[in-house]
């Protein structure tokens, strides 16, 4: 087989794969020996995905190969319906709520309805969206030139924005009410600087390889610049911030942060006049700890999905718990007064946060939009 059985990166992190005789990925074993397994139907579509921590996801398809349902690791099912033409016409969420989509004769979606609220779209003869009406009945209109470029947009709030382009297609002028922005480019078509109402806003600089080496702007007349340096592999190894005198250009302040790449990972950062900050990693870069010089600052513990489950720093401790679908369920701390619990509805929306001395509740409308947030002190 021409398919790889293992890959190894510059850090020595190794992943192993097994394949079916049809070239389908069956298992992927990561650097820690944790495995993800895949199952397929006879048409080669993924029907199941099994991850560590006993988490599995399932998918089902109709006779035309269209996805008709998917079930997450918590057993919540989302179903899909289609028209005879194959267009997605409905999505039924785990809580039973339904989103419906309508199309015009050309196959463009013209309306989406959910929870009794409808969003509408209109198109021109070229199939471009010319008007969008949101669930509140407010509209946004779009105008294009002959090359399909957006030249004007009038938003829900009535504000109009206009865009102008060069003969080669570059944005050279944008207008937003009373703000006029001009965009300027160098000989290599890279953005060089921009002005807002005839005053310079930002300036960009590049090296001979085209890599960004500096971004600057004026603040109270002072030139404030962030400069970047790179190694031969194109990795940024230094970031320097400077402030210059508005009249003489004299350097008034600077601070540099350097980056080292032992074994290919950016895990060591020596700031100016400070001990180096070192990130301790494993595998493909998962963070296991942080040191300042020789002093350990933070240690991280992770589960079999490499998610952070515990963070310790001296006497401080933070524990994190997740749901079967990966949502944050709780934070517990060495100081219990900081503890938090999080709750969700069947659609995965956050509905409450509970603490020792306070609680917050959230409500959503039928379209999934946040409509209220309530805070109570206990």
C-alpha positions as CSV (number, residue, x, y, z in Angstrom):
1,X,0.0,0.0,0.0
2,X,1.1,3.5,-0.7
3,X,-0.6,4.8,2.4
4,X,1.6,5.7,5.4
5,X,1.5,3.4,8.4
6,X,3.2,6.0,10.7
7,X,4.3,9.6,10.7
8,X,6.9,11.2,12.9
9,X,7.5,15.0,13.2
10,X,10.7,16.9,14.2
11,X,9.9,16.4,17.9
12,X,9.9,12.6,17.6
13,X,6.1,12.5,18.1
14,X,4.8,9.5,16.3
15,X,1.3,8.7,15.0
16,X,0.3,5.3,13.6
17,X,-2.5,4.6,11.1
18,X,-4.1,1.4,9.8
19,X,-6.1,1.3,6.6
20,X,-8.8,-0.8,4.9
21,X,-8.1,-2.5,1.6
22,X,-10.1,0.3,0.1
23,X,-7.8,3.0,1.4
24,X,-10.1,4.1,4.3
25,X,-8.6,5.1,7.6
26,X,-9.5,2.6,10.2
27,X,-7.5,3.6,13.2
28,X,-5.3,6.6,14.2
29,X,-3.1,6.1,17.2
30,X,-1.6,9.3,18.6
31,X,1.7,10.0,20.3
32,X,0.4,8.8,23.7
33,X,-1.0,5.5,22.4
34,X,-4.6,6.8,22.4
35,X,-6.7,5.5,19.5
36,X,-9.5,6.8,17.3
37,X,-11.4,4.2,15.3
38,X,-13.6,4.8,12.2
39,X,-16.4,2.7,10.6
40,X,-17.8,3.0,7.1
41,X,-20.7,1.8,5.0
42,X,-20.3,0.0,1.7
43,X,-20.2,3.3,-0.1
44,X,-17.2,4.5,1.9
45,X,-19.1,7.0,4.1
46,X,-18.1,7.4,7.7
47,X,-20.9,5.8,9.9
48,X,-19.2,5.8,13.3
49,X,-16.3,7.4,15.0
50,X,-15.0,6.0,18.3
51,X,-12.7,8.1,20.5
52,X,-11.0,7.6,23.9
53,X,-13.0,8.2,27.1
54,X,-15.7,5.9,25.5
55,X,-17.0,8.7,23.3
56,X,-18.7,7.7,20.0
57,X,-20.5,9.5,17.2
58,X,-22.8,8.0,14.6
59,X,-24.0,9.0,11.2
60,X,-26.7,7.6,8.9
61,X,-27.4,8.2,5.2
62,X,-30.3,7.6,2.8
63,X,-30.2,5.6,-0.4
64,X,-28.8,8.6,-2.3
65,X,-25.9,9.0,0.1
66,X,-27.2,12.1,1.9
67,X,-26.7,12.5,5.6
68,X,-30.0,12.0,7.3
69,X,-29.0,11.8,10.9
70,X,-26.1,12.2,13.2
71,X,-25.8,11.3,16.9
72,X,-23.3,12.9,19.3
73,X,-21.5,11.2,22.1
74,X,-24.4,12.1,24.5
75,X,-27.0,10.4,22.4
76,X,-28.5,13.6,21.0
77,X,-29.7,13.1,17.5
78,X,-29.9,15.8,14.7
79,X,-31.9,14.8,11.6
80,X,-31.9,16.2,8.1
81,X,-34.6,16.2,5.3
82,X,-34.2,16.9,1.6
83,X,-36.2,17.8,-1.5
84,X,-36.5,15.6,-4.6
85,X,-33.8,17.9,-6.1
86,X,-31.5,17.0,-3.2
87,X,-31.6,20.4,-1.5
88,X,-31.5,20.4,2.3
89,X,-35.0,21.5,3.4
90,X,-35.1,20.8,7.1
91,X,-32.9,20.3,10.1
92,X,-34.6,18.8,13.2
93,X,-32.6,19.6,16.3
94,X,-32.2,17.2,19.4
95,X,-35.0,19.1,21.3
96,X,-37.4,18.6,18.4
97,X,-37.3,22.2,17.1
98,X,-37.1,22.4,13.3
99,X,-35.4,24.7,10.9
100,X,-36.8,24.8,7.3
101,X,-35.1,26.1,4.2
102,X,-36.9,27.2,0.9
103,X,-35.3,27.6,-2.5
104,X,-36.1,29.4,-5.7
105,X,-36.2,27.7,-9.2
106,X,-32.4,28.2,-9.6
107,X,-31.6,26.4,-6.3
108,X,-30.7,29.5,-4.3
109,X,-31.9,29.4,-0.6
110,X,-34.5,32.2,-0.3
111,X,-35.7,31.8,3.2
112,X,-34.8,30.1,6.5
113,X,-37.4,29.7,9.2
114,X,-36.8,28.6,12.7
115,X,-39.0,29.1,15.8
116,X,-41.5,31.1,13.8
117,X,-38.8,33.6,12.7
118,X,-37.8,33.9,9.0
119,X,-34.6,35.2,7.3
120,X,-35.0,35.9,3.6
121,X,-32.5,36.4,0.7
122,X,-33.0,37.9,-2.7
123,X,-30.7,37.4,-5.8
124,X,-29.9,39.1,-9.1
125,X,-29.8,37.3,-12.5
126,X,-26.1,36.4,-11.8
127,X,-27.0,34.6,-8.6
128,X,-25.5,37.2,-6.3
129,X,-27.2,38.1,-3.0
130,X,-28.7,41.5,-3.4
131,X,-30.9,41.7,-0.3
132,X,-30.9,40.1,3.1
133,X,-33.8,40.5,5.4
134,X,-33.2,39.4,9.0
135,X,-35.7,37.8,11.5
136,X,-36.6,41.3,12.7
137,X,-37.6,42.5,9.2
138,X,-34.6,44.8,8.7
139,X,-32.9,44.6,5.4
140,X,-29.3,44.8,4.1
141,X,-28.7,45.5,0.3
142,X,-25.7,44.6,-1.7
143,X,-24.5,46.1,-5.1
144,X,-21.8,44.6,-7.3
145,X,-19.8,45.8,-10.3
146,X,-19.4,43.9,-13.6
147,X,-16.6,41.8,-12.1
148,X,-18.8,40.5,-9.2
149,X,-17.0,42.7,-6.7
150,X,-19.0,44.2,-3.8
151,X,-19.2,48.0,-4.4
152,X,-21.9,49.1,-2.0
153,X,-23.5,47.7,1.2
154,X,-26.4,49.3,3.0
155,X,-26.8,47.7,6.4
156,X,-29.7,47.0,8.8
157,X,-29.0,50.3,10.5
158,X,-29.1,52.3,7.3
159,X,-25.3,52.9,7.2
160,X,-23.9,52.7,3.7
161,X,-20.4,51.5,2.9
162,X,-18.8,51.8,-0.5
163,X,-15.7,50.1,-2.1
164,X,-13.5,51.1,-5.0
165,X,-11.0,48.9,-6.8
166,X,-7.9,49.4,-9.0
167,X,-7.8,48.0,-12.5
168,X,-6.0,45.0,-11.1
169,X,-8.7,44.3,-8.6
170,X,-7.1,45.7,-5.4
171,X,-9.3,47.5,-2.9
172,X,-8.0,51.1,-3.0
173,X,-10.7,53.1,-1.3
174,X,-13.5,52.3,1.2
175,X,-16.1,54.7,2.5
176,X,-18.0,54.3,5.7
177,X,-20.2,57.3,6.4
178,X,-17.7,60.1,7.1
179,X,-14.6,57.9,7.1
180,X,-12.7,57.5,3.9
181,X,-9.9,54.9,3.9
182,X,-7.3,54.8,1.1
183,X,-5.3,51.5,0.7
184,X,-1.8,51.7,-0.8
185,X,0.3,48.9,-2.2
186,X,4.0,48.3,-3.1
187,X,5.4,47.2,-6.4
188,X,4.8,43.5,-5.3
189,X,1.1,44.2,-4.7
190,X,1.5,43.9,-0.9
191,X,-0.4,46.3,1.4
192,X,2.1,49.1,2.3
193,X,0.0,51.6,4.2
194,X,-3.5,53.0,4.6
195,X,-4.8,56.4,5.5
196,X,-8.1,57.4,7.1
197,X,-9.4,60.9,6.2
198,X,-5.9,61.7,4.8
199,X,-4.1,60.7,8.0
200,X,-1.9,57.7,8.1
201,X,-3.3,54.8,10.1
202,X,-0.9,51.8,9.7
203,X,2.1,51.0,7.7
204,X,3.4,47.5,6.8
205,X,7.0,46.4,5.9
206,X,8.4,43.3,4.3
207,X,11.7,41.6,3.6
208,X,13.1,40.3,0.3
209,X,11.2,37.0,0.9
210,X,7.9,38.8,1.3
211,X,7.7,38.1,5.0
212,X,6.1,40.7,7.2
213,X,8.9,42.5,9.2
214,X,7.0,45.4,10.7
215,X,3.7,47.0,11.5
216,X,3.5,50.6,12.7
217,X,1.1,53.4,13.5
218,X,1.1,56.9,14.9
219,X,-0.1,57.6,18.4
220,X,0.0,61.2,19.6
221,X,2.7,61.8,16.9
222,X,4.9,58.9,18.2
223,X,5.8,56.1,15.8
224,X,4.8,52.9,17.5
225,X,6.2,49.8,15.7
226,X,6.2,46.1,16.1
227,X,9.1,44.4,14.2
228,X,9.5,40.7,13.4
229,X,12.6,38.7,12.7
230,X,12.8,35.2,11.3
231,X,15.2,32.2,11.2
232,X,16.2,30.4,8.0
233,X,13.2,28.2,8.3
234,X,10.8,31.1,8.3
235,X,9.9,30.9,11.9
236,X,9.6,34.1,13.9
237,X,12.4,34.2,16.4
238,X,12.1,37.8,17.6
239,X,9.4,40.3,18.2
240,X,10.5,43.9,19.0
241,X,8.2,46.7,20.1
242,X,9.5,50.3,19.8
243,X,8.3,53.9,20.3
244,X,10.1,56.8,18.5
245,X,10.1,60.5,19.2
246,X,7.7,62.3,16.8
247,X,10.1,65.0,15.8
248,X,13.6,63.4,15.8
249,X,12.8,59.7,15.4
250,X,14.9,59.0,18.5
251,X,14.2,55.6,20.0
252,X,12.4,56.3,23.3
253,X,11.5,52.8,24.4
254,X,11.8,49.2,23.2
255,X,11.1,45.7,24.3
256,X,12.2,42.5,22.6
257,X,10.9,38.9,23.0
258,X,12.8,36.1,21.4
259,X,11.6,32.6,20.6
260,X,13.7,29.4,20.6
261,X,12.7,26.3,18.8
262,X,14.3,23.2,20.4
263,X,13.1,20.1,18.6
264,X,11.0,22.2,16.3
265,X,8.6,23.6,18.8
266,X,8.4,27.2,20.0
267,X,8.8,26.3,23.7
268,X,11.3,28.8,25.0
269,X,10.8,32.6,25.1
270,X,13.5,34.9,26.6
271,X,12.0,38.4,27.3
272,X,14.3,41.4,27.8
273,X,15.8,41.5,31.3
274,X,13.8,38.5,32.5
275,X,14.5,34.8,33.0
276,X,13.4,32.7,30.0
277,X,9.8,31.4,29.9
278,X,9.8,27.8,29.0
279,X,6.7,25.8,27.9
280,X,7.1,22.0,28.7
281,X,5.3,20.0,26.0
282,X,4.7,16.5,24.9
283,X,3.6,14.8,21.7
284,X,2.6,17.3,19.0
285,X,2.9,20.3,21.3
286,X,0.4,19.7,24.1
287,X,1.4,21.9,27.1
288,X,2.3,20.0,30.2
289,X,4.0,22.8,32.3
290,X,5.4,26.3,32.4
291,X,8.7,27.4,34.0
292,X,10.2,30.8,34.6
293,X,13.9,30.3,34.5
294,X,14.4,27.2,36.7
295,X,11.2,27.8,38.7
296,X,8.2,25.7,37.9
297,X,5.1,27.9,37.6
298,X,2.2,25.8,36.4
299,X,1.6,22.1,35.8
300,X,-1.1,20.7,33.5
301,X,-2.8,17.3,33.6
302,X,-4.7,16.1,30.6
303,X,-7.2,13.4,29.8
304,X,-7.0,10.8,27.0
305,X,-8.3,13.4,24.5
306,X,-5.5,15.8,25.6
307,X,-8.0,18.2,27.2
308,X,-6.8,20.0,30.3
309,X,-8.4,18.5,33.4
310,X,-6.2,19.9,36.2
311,X,-4.0,23.0,36.6
312,X,-1.7,23.5,39.6
313,X,0.5,26.3,40.7
314,X,1.9,26.0,44.2
315,X,-1.2,25.8,46.5
316,X,-3.5,26.8,43.7
317,X,-5.5,24.0,42.0
318,X,-8.1,24.1,39.2
319,X,-10.0,21.1,38.0
320,X,-12.0,20.9,34.8
321,X,-14.8,18.5,34.0
322,X,-16.4,18.0,30.5
323,X,-19.6,16.5,29.2
324,X,-19.7,13.6,26.7
325,X,-19.9,16.2,23.9
326,X,-16.9,18.1,25.1
327,X,-18.8,21.0,26.8
328,X,-17.4,22.5,29.9
329,X,-19.4,21.1,32.9
330,X,-17.5,22.5,35.9
331,X,-14.5,24.3,37.3
332,X,-13.5,23.5,40.9
333,X,-10.8,25.4,42.7
334,X,-8.6,25.0,45.8
335,X,-10.7,28.0,47.0
336,X,-14.3,26.6,46.8
337,X,-15.8,30.1,46.6
338,X,-14.6,30.2,43.0
339,X,-16.3,27.0,41.9
340,X,-18.5,27.1,38.8
341,X,-21.0,24.7,37.2
342,X,-22.3,25.0,33.7
343,X,-25.6,23.7,32.2
344,X,-26.8,23.3,28.6
345,X,-30.0,22.5,26.8
346,X,-30.4,19.6,24.3
347,X,-29.2,21.9,21.5
348,X,-25.9,22.6,23.3
349,X,-26.7,26.2,24.3
350,X,-25.5,27.4,27.6
351,X,-28.5,27.9,29.9
352,X,-27.0,28.5,33.3
353,X,-23.8,29.1,35.3
354,X,-23.9,28.3,39.0
355,X,-21.5,29.6,41.6
356,X,-21.3,29.7,45.4
357,X,-22.5,33.3,45.6
358,X,-24.0,33.9,42.2
359,X,-25.9,32.4,39.4
360,X,-26.7,33.3,35.8
361,X,-29.5,32.1,33.5
362,X,-29.8,32.4,29.8
363,X,-32.8,32.1,27.5
364,X,-33.0,31.8,23.7
365,X,-35.8,32.3,21.1
366,X,-36.9,29.7,18.6
367,X,-34.1,30.7,16.2
368,X,-31.4,30.1,18.8
369,X,-30.7,33.8,19.6
370,X,-30.0,34.9,23.1
371,X,-33.0,36.9,24.4
372,X,-32.3,37.2,28.1
373,X,-29.6,36.9,30.6
374,X,-30.4,37.1,34.4
375,X,-27.8,37.5,37.1
376,X,-28.6,36.7,40.8
377,X,-26.4,37.2,43.8
378,X,-27.0,34.5,46.4
